Amino acid sequence: MATLYNQHERTMNNEIKRYKDYSLLAHNTFGMDVRCKCFIEYYSAQQLQLLVPSLSRPFLHIGGGSNLLFSSDYAGTILHSAIKGISRLGEDGEGHVLVKAGAGEIWDDLVAWAVDSGLGGIENLSLIPGEVGASAVQNIGAYGVEAKDVIVCVDVVDLSTGEARQLTNADCHYSYRQSIFKNELKGRYAITHVTYALSATPQLQLDYGNIRAALSGRSDVTVADVRRAIIDIRNAKLPDPSVMGNAGSFFMNPIVDSSTFEAIRGVYPDMPFYVVGDRYKIPAGWMIEKCGWKGKALGRAGVHDKQALVLVNLGGATSEEIMRLCEAVRKDVKKTFGVDIHPEVNII
């Protein structure tokens, strides 16, 4: 059993929590019952700065664990932010309200708060699992909207020096499901707060997927209507992690050049796609389904029967079983379409 051991660091009435031999079952939505040597949860940027000098490697900073697949026990320290709070900072003079949120806030709670406040820009990102900090790391996206579209700046703490600094949107080098936090600065910074520019007069994005159809062609649509529609769409096709372990979309949608796109469309004229500059994004779920994997399983790991982009733990699956299924799916997509698809999930 994990044990909480004594410490006396305190900030704003919340103590830093430290556990030894801690189960991560509640911290990863794939349902992997792995453990870590030490688990530390902090409540402010200042607490994290106090922790940095005593951190020994290896250590890993996680959010809600909705985009992780642990391959084994973690022989080091897991850090988790419990920094909460959502606040208005004012307006930017261009019709946007600046909103700052703690990295430990549940992402969908922020979306609900924004919608209840009549602010637009993230309603299409409703019901995406995870925490606010991860939105800036992963550049989460859905239904034609990405976090980078609304992120103004990101507050971070350097996990080597304890220095606090702020990175602008441009500093973060955002692209499709990518950021500097996943590449050049991977493991260097922990995000403490994210500031977003939300619209006081929302410009709704309704032409991605089947949002407009779900709204029955209404012309008086509000951000609340969009949120409800997207929640209904997601609930209808995505499994509940508390019932069936999963990490949401397991693969990123591939973006291909025009020659690859035309070659595939020549064989599959009904192929769905989205134009991204001079390239084309093809839904990985559609490719996986065309390869016959939808609803199929290898051992205790399966491809969800309603959304082929999602790999699921059918009960007691090991990380090895999930990865064996991942590689089998990738191999068939490559063979059929000549396109590599890559995991969006972080494999630890």
PANUGU-961058 format. One record per residue (C-alpha): residue number from 1; x, y, z. Coordinates in steps of 0.1 Angstrom, whole numbers, plus 5000, padded with zeros to 4 digits. Each point is the difference from the previous one (the first is absolute). Example, Ala and Ser with C-alpha at 12.3 -4.5 7.8 and 13.67 -1.06 7.14 Angstrom:
PANUGU-961058
NODE | seq | x | y | z
NODE | 1 | 5123 | 4955 | 5078
NODE | 2 | 5014 | 5034 | 4993
end
This chain:
PANUGU-961058
NODE | seq | x | y | z
NODE | 1 | 5000 | 5000 | 5000
NODE | 2 | 5012 | 5035 | 4992
NODE | 3 | 5011 | 5020 | 5031
NODE | 4 | 4997 | 5037 | 5005
NODE | 5 | 5031 | 5012 | 5018
NODE | 6 | 5006 | 5031 | 5020
NODE | 7 | 5008 | 5034 | 4985
NODE | 8 | 4995 | 5035 | 5011
NODE | 9 | 4998 | 5021 | 4968
NODE | 10 | 4968 | 5020 | 4999
NODE | 11 | 4987 | 5027 | 4977
NODE | 12 | 4965 | 5015 | 5000
NODE | 13 | 4988 | 4974 | 5025
NODE | 14 | 5008 | 4970 | 4978
NODE | 15 | 5029 | 4978 | 5008
NODE | 16 | 5022 | 4983 | 4974
NODE | 17 | 4991 | 4964 | 5000
NODE | 18 | 5026 | 4973 | 4997
NODE | 19 | 4994 | 4963 | 4997
NODE | 20 | 5023 | 4970 | 4998
NODE | 21 | 4993 | 4969 | 4979
NODE | 22 | 4970 | 5016 | 4985
NODE | 23 | 4974 | 4984 | 4976
NODE | 24 | 4994 | 5019 | 4968
NODE | 25 | 4968 | 4982 | 4992
NODE | 26 | 4980 | 5031 | 5007
NODE | 27 | 5024 | 5022 | 4980
NODE | 28 | 4997 | 4983 | 4966
NODE | 29 | 4968 | 4994 | 4981
NODE | 30 | 5013 | 4968 | 4983
NODE | 31 | 4996 | 4983 | 5033
NODE | 32 | 5036 | 4988 | 5004
NODE | 33 | 5006 | 4991 | 5037
NODE | 34 | 5036 | 5010 | 5000
NODE | 35 | 5019 | 5017 | 5029
NODE | 36 | 5025 | 5027 | 5005
NODE | 37 | 5028 | 5003 | 5025
NODE | 38 | 4987 | 5034 | 5012
NODE | 39 | 4970 | 5022 | 4992
NODE | 40 | 5000 | 5037 | 5007
NODE | 41 | 4970 | 5023 | 4996
NODE | 42 | 5004 | 5038 | 5005
NODE | 43 | 4976 | 5029 | 5001
NODE | 44 | 5018 | 5031 | 4988
NODE | 45 | 5029 | 5011 | 4978
NODE | 46 | 5018 | 5011 | 5031
NODE | 47 | 4998 | 4965 | 5015
NODE | 48 | 5013 | 4985 | 4968
NODE | 49 | 5030 | 5024 | 5001
NODE | 50 | 5007 | 4989 | 5035
NODE | 51 | 4999 | 4963 | 4989
NODE | 52 | 5024 | 5004 | 4971
NODE | 53 | 5033 | 4999 | 5019
NODE | 54 | 4991 | 4967 | 5016
NODE | 55 | 4988 | 4983 | 4969
NODE | 56 | 5021 | 4970 | 4990
NODE | 57 | 4998 | 4983 | 4966
NODE | 58 | 4982 | 4983 | 4985
NODE | 59 | 4968 | 5020 | 5004
NODE | 60 | 4970 | 5005 | 4979
NODE | 61 | 4973 | 5027 | 5001
NODE | 62 | 4965 | 4988 | 4991
NODE | 63 | 4966 | 5015 | 4997
NODE | 64 | 4968 | 4980 | 5001
NODE | 65 | 5016 | 4970 | 4983
NODE | 66 | 4975 | 5000 | 4972
NODE | 67 | 5028 | 4999 | 4974
NODE | 68 | 5024 | 4976 | 5015
NODE | 69 | 5008 | 4963 | 4997
NODE | 70 | 5022 | 4987 | 5028
NODE | 71 | 5021 | 4970 | 4988
NODE | 72 | 5011 | 4991 | 5035
NODE | 73 | 5005 | 5013 | 5036
NODE | 74 | 5017 | 5034 | 5000
NODE | 75 | 5033 | 4998 | 5020
NODE | 76 | 5001 | 5037 | 5009
NODE | 77 | 4978 | 5029 | 5011
NODE | 78 | 4967 | 5010 | 4984
NODE | 79 | 4991 | 5037 | 5004
NODE | 80 | 4964 | 5012 | 4997
NODE | 81 | 4986 | 5035 | 5001
NODE | 82 | 4970 | 5008 | 5022
NODE | 83 | 5001 | 5037 | 4991
NODE | 84 | 4964 | 5011 | 4996
NODE | 85 | 4982 | 5032 | 4992
NODE | 86 | 4984 | 5018 | 4970
NODE | 87 | 5001 | 5038 | 4998
NODE | 88 | 4993 | 5028 | 4976
NODE | 89 | 5030 | 5022 | 4993
NODE | 90 | 4981 | 5026 | 4980
NODE | 91 | 4997 | 5006 | 4962
NODE | 92 | 5026 | 5002 | 4973
NODE | 93 | 4983 | 5028 | 4980
NODE | 94 | 4992 | 4977 | 4971
NODE | 95 | 4967 | 4985 | 5014
NODE | 96 | 5017 | 4973 | 5021
NODE | 97 | 4998 | 4994 | 5037
NODE | 98 | 5033 | 4988 | 5015
NODE | 99 | 4994 | 4970 | 5023
NODE | 100 | 5027 | 4984 | 5021
NODE | 101 | 4996 | 4965 | 5013
NODE | 102 | 5021 | 4978 | 5023
NODE | 103 | 5017 | 4970 | 4984
NODE | 104 | 4982 | 4976 | 5024
NODE | 105 | 4965 | 5011 | 4990
NODE | 106 | 4980 | 4973 | 4981
NODE | 107 | 4999 | 5012 | 4964
NODE | 108 | 4963 | 4994 | 4995
NODE | 109 | 4992 | 5020 | 5032
NODE | 110 | 5018 | 5029 | 4983
NODE | 111 | 4979 | 4995 | 4969
NODE | 112 | 4968 | 4999 | 5020
NODE | 113 | 5010 | 5032 | 5019
NODE | 114 | 5007 | 5018 | 4967
NODE | 115 | 4967 | 4989 | 4985
NODE | 116 | 4981 | 5010 | 5031
NODE | 117 | 5017 | 5034 | 4998
NODE | 118 | 4989 | 5004 | 4964
NODE | 119 | 5036 | 4999 | 4987
NODE | 120 | 5009 | 4982 | 4968
NODE | 121 | 5030 | 4983 | 4985
NODE | 122 | 5003 | 4966 | 5019
NODE | 123 | 4964 | 4987 | 4999
NODE | 124 | 5011 | 4976 | 4971
NODE | 125 | 5025 | 4985 | 5024
NODE | 126 | 4973 | 4989 | 5024
NODE | 127 | 5004 | 4967 | 5019
NODE | 128 | 5036 | 4995 | 4990
NODE | 129 | 5015 | 4982 | 5030
NODE | 130 | 5030 | 5013 | 5019
NODE | 131 | 5012 | 5032 | 5017
NODE | 132 | 5007 | 5036 | 4990
NODE | 133 | 5037 | 4995 | 5000
NODE | 134 | 4998 | 4972 | 4975
NODE | 135 | 4980 | 5023 | 4976
NODE | 136 | 5032 | 5020 | 4995
NODE | 137 | 5023 | 4970 | 4998
NODE | 138 | 4979 | 4979 | 4975
NODE | 139 | 4984 | 5029 | 4981
NODE | 140 | 4968 | 4981 | 5004
NODE | 141 | 4975 | 5003 | 4972
NODE | 142 | 4966 | 4989 | 4988
NODE | 143 | 4973 | 5010 | 4975
NODE | 144 | 5021 | 5026 | 4982
NODE | 145 | 5014 | 5017 | 5031
NODE | 146 | 5034 | 4997 | 5017
NODE | 147 | 5013 | 5013 | 5033
NODE | 148 | 5026 | 5021 | 4982
NODE | 149 | 4972 | 5020 | 4985
NODE | 150 | 4992 | 5016 | 5034
NODE | 151 | 5032 | 4996 | 5021
NODE | 152 | 5016 | 5034 | 5007
NODE | 153 | 5028 | 4989 | 5023
NODE | 154 | 5011 | 4972 | 5023
NODE | 155 | 5016 | 5004 | 5034
NODE | 156 | 5026 | 4974 | 5008
NODE | 157 | 5026 | 4990 | 5026
NODE | 158 | 5034 | 4987 | 4989
NODE | 159 | 5004 | 4966 | 5016
NODE | 160 | 5038 | 5004 | 5000
NODE | 161 | 5004 | 5034 | 5015
NODE | 162 | 4966 | 5008 | 5016
NODE | 163 | 4998 | 5032 | 4979
NODE | 164 | 4965 | 5012 | 4991
NODE | 165 | 4994 | 5015 | 4966
NODE | 166 | 4973 | 5006 | 4975
NODE | 167 | 4999 | 4988 | 4964
NODE | 168 | 4980 | 5016 | 4973
NODE | 169 | 4979 | 4981 | 4975
NODE | 170 | 5027 | 5004 | 4974
NODE | 171 | 5027 | 4987 | 5025
NODE | 172 | 4980 | 4968 | 5003
NODE | 173 | 5006 | 4990 | 4962
NODE | 174 | 4965 | 4986 | 4996
NODE | 175 | 4990 | 4977 | 4972
NODE | 176 | 4975 | 4971 | 4996
NODE | 177 | 5001 | 4982 | 5034
NODE | 178 | 5035 | 5014 | 5006
NODE | 179 | 5017 | 5026 | 5021
NODE | 180 | 5035 | 5008 | 5013
NODE | 181 | 4991 | 4982 | 5032
NODE | 182 | 4998 | 4967 | 4981
NODE | 183 | 5032 | 5006 | 4981
NODE | 184 | 5029 | 5024 | 5007
NODE | 185 | 4989 | 5007 | 5036
NODE | 186 | 4986 | 4966 | 5008
NODE | 187 | 5004 | 4994 | 5038
NODE | 188 | 5016 | 5034 | 5006
NODE | 189 | 4970 | 5020 | 5011
NODE | 190 | 4968 | 4994 | 5021
NODE | 191 | 4971 | 5021 | 4990
NODE | 192 | 4983 | 5019 | 5029
NODE | 193 | 4974 | 5022 | 4982
NODE | 194 | 4987 | 5006 | 4965
NODE | 195 | 4984 | 5032 | 4988
NODE | 196 | 4974 | 4999 | 4972
NODE | 197 | 4984 | 5026 | 4978
NODE | 198 | 4963 | 4992 | 4999
NODE | 199 | 4975 | 5019 | 4979
NODE | 200 | 4973 | 5022 | 5015
NODE | 201 | 4982 | 4998 | 4966
NODE | 202 | 5005 | 4963 | 4991
NODE | 203 | 5006 | 4990 | 4964
NODE | 204 | 4987 | 4964 | 4999
NODE | 205 | 5018 | 4972 | 4982
NODE | 206 | 4973 | 4977 | 4987
NODE | 207 | 5012 | 4985 | 4968
NODE | 208 | 5023 | 4973 | 5014
NODE | 209 | 4986 | 4965 | 5004
NODE | 210 | 4963 | 4998 | 5005
NODE | 211 | 4995 | 5029 | 5023
NODE | 212 | 4977 | 5020 | 4977
NODE | 213 | 4978 | 4969 | 4994
NODE | 214 | 4998 | 4994 | 5038
NODE | 215 | 4987 | 5036 | 5004
NODE | 216 | 4972 | 4993 | 4974
NODE | 217 | 5010 | 5030 | 4978
NODE | 218 | 4991 | 5026 | 5027
NODE | 219 | 5010 | 5036 | 4994
NODE | 220 | 4999 | 5012 | 5036
NODE | 221 | 5027 | 4977 | 5013
NODE | 222 | 5019 | 5009 | 5032
NODE | 223 | 5032 | 4988 | 5015
NODE | 224 | 4979 | 4980 | 5025
NODE | 225 | 4982 | 4983 | 4971
NODE | 226 | 5033 | 4991 | 4984
NODE | 227 | 5014 | 4986 | 5032
NODE | 228 | 4969 | 4978 | 5006
NODE | 229 | 5001 | 4987 | 4964
NODE | 230 | 5037 | 4991 | 5002
NODE | 231 | 4995 | 4983 | 5034
NODE | 232 | 4972 | 4979 | 4985
NODE | 233 | 5021 | 4992 | 4969
NODE | 234 | 5030 | 4989 | 5021
NODE | 235 | 4979 | 4980 | 5025
NODE | 236 | 4984 | 4982 | 4971
NODE | 237 | 5033 | 4988 | 4985
NODE | 238 | 5027 | 5001 | 5027
NODE | 239 | 5003 | 4975 | 5029
NODE | 240 | 4999 | 5012 | 5036
NODE | 241 | 5035 | 4994 | 5014
NODE | 242 | 4985 | 4990 | 5034
NODE | 243 | 4982 | 4971 | 4983
NODE | 244 | 5025 | 4991 | 4972
NODE | 245 | 5036 | 5012 | 5004
NODE | 246 | 5012 | 5022 | 4971
NODE | 247 | 5019 | 5032 | 4993
NODE | 248 | 4976 | 5015 | 4974
NODE | 249 | 5015 | 5003 | 4966
NODE | 250 | 5029 | 4977 | 4999
NODE | 251 | 5014 | 5011 | 4967
NODE | 252 | 5005 | 5034 | 4984
NODE | 253 | 4983 | 5007 | 4967
NODE | 254 | 5028 | 4998 | 4973
NODE | 255 | 5006 | 5031 | 4979
NODE | 256 | 5012 | 4991 | 4965
NODE | 257 | 5013 | 5018 | 4969
NODE | 258 | 4979 | 5004 | 4968
NODE | 259 | 5014 | 4970 | 4981
NODE | 260 | 4993 | 4976 | 5029
NODE | 261 | 4966 | 5015 | 5004
NODE | 262 | 4991 | 4996 | 4963
NODE | 263 | 5013 | 4965 | 4999
NODE | 264 | 4978 | 4989 | 5029
NODE | 265 | 4969 | 5019 | 4987
NODE | 266 | 5005 | 4983 | 4967
NODE | 267 | 4992 | 4967 | 5017
NODE | 268 | 4976 | 5014 | 5026
NODE | 269 | 4981 | 5029 | 4984
NODE | 270 | 4977 | 5003 | 5031
NODE | 271 | 5030 | 5006 | 5023
NODE | 272 | 4993 | 5027 | 5026
NODE | 273 | 5027 | 5027 | 5003
NODE | 274 | 5008 | 5035 | 5012
NODE | 275 | 5022 | 5025 | 4982
NODE | 276 | 5030 | 5012 | 5021
NODE | 277 | 5018 | 5026 | 4980
NODE | 278 | 5014 | 4982 | 4969
NODE | 279 | 4997 | 4966 | 5018
NODE | 280 | 4971 | 4977 | 5010
NODE | 281 | 4989 | 4985 | 5033
NODE | 282 | 4985 | 4966 | 4997
NODE | 283 | 4980 | 4986 | 5030
NODE | 284 | 5021 | 4971 | 5014
NODE | 285 | 4968 | 4984 | 5013
NODE | 286 | 4986 | 4997 | 4965
NODE | 287 | 5032 | 4983 | 4989
NODE | 288 | 5000 | 4976 | 5029
NODE | 289 | 4963 | 4992 | 4993
NODE | 290 | 5008 | 4994 | 4963
NODE | 291 | 5026 | 4975 | 5011
NODE | 292 | 4974 | 4980 | 5019
NODE | 293 | 5011 | 5007 | 5035
NODE | 294 | 4969 | 5018 | 5014
NODE | 295 | 4986 | 4978 | 5028
NODE | 296 | 5028 | 4975 | 4997
NODE | 297 | 5023 | 4989 | 5028
NODE | 298 | 5034 | 4984 | 5007
NODE | 299 | 4998 | 4983 | 5034
NODE | 300 | 4987 | 5024 | 5026
NODE | 301 | 5007 | 5031 | 4978
NODE | 302 | 4975 | 5012 | 4974
NODE | 303 | 4990 | 5026 | 4975
NODE | 304 | 4968 | 5017 | 5011
NODE | 305 | 4969 | 4989 | 4981
NODE | 306 | 4987 | 5036 | 4997
NODE | 307 | 5032 | 5019 | 4994
NODE | 308 | 5029 | 4983 | 4983
NODE | 309 | 5024 | 5027 | 5011
NODE | 310 | 4997 | 4988 | 5036
NODE | 311 | 5019 | 4970 | 5014
NODE | 312 | 4984 | 4985 | 5031
NODE | 313 | 5009 | 4978 | 5030
NODE | 314 | 4973 | 4973 | 4999
NODE | 315 | 5009 | 4990 | 5035
NODE | 316 | 5033 | 4992 | 5015
NODE | 317 | 5020 | 5008 | 4969
NODE | 318 | 5037 | 5006 | 5005
NODE | 319 | 5019 | 5028 | 4983
NODE | 320 | 5017 | 4973 | 4979
NODE | 321 | 4966 | 4990 | 4986
NODE | 322 | 4990 | 5036 | 4993
NODE | 323 | 5033 | 5006 | 4981
NODE | 324 | 4997 | 4967 | 4981
NODE | 325 | 4966 | 5011 | 4988
NODE | 326 | 5014 | 5035 | 4992
NODE | 327 | 5028 | 4986 | 4978
NODE | 328 | 4976 | 4976 | 4982
NODE | 329 | 4977 | 5028 | 4991
NODE | 330 | 5029 | 5022 | 4989
NODE | 331 | 5014 | 4972 | 4978
NODE | 332 | 4966 | 4995 | 4982
NODE | 333 | 4995 | 5037 | 4994
NODE | 334 | 5035 | 5003 | 4986
NODE | 335 | 4994 | 4970 | 4977
NODE | 336 | 4966 | 5012 | 4988
NODE | 337 | 5006 | 5037 | 4996
NODE | 338 | 5037 | 5005 | 5000
NODE | 339 | 4997 | 5024 | 5029
NODE | 340 | 5015 | 4998 | 5035
NODE | 341 | 4978 | 5008 | 5029
NODE | 342 | 5015 | 5010 | 5033
NODE | 343 | 4988 | 4996 | 5036
NODE | 344 | 4987 | 5032 | 5016
NODE | 345 | 5002 | 4982 | 5033
NODE | 346 | 5033 | 5005 | 5020
NODE | 347 | 5015 | 4966 | 5008
NODE | 348 | 5019 | 5000 | 5033
end
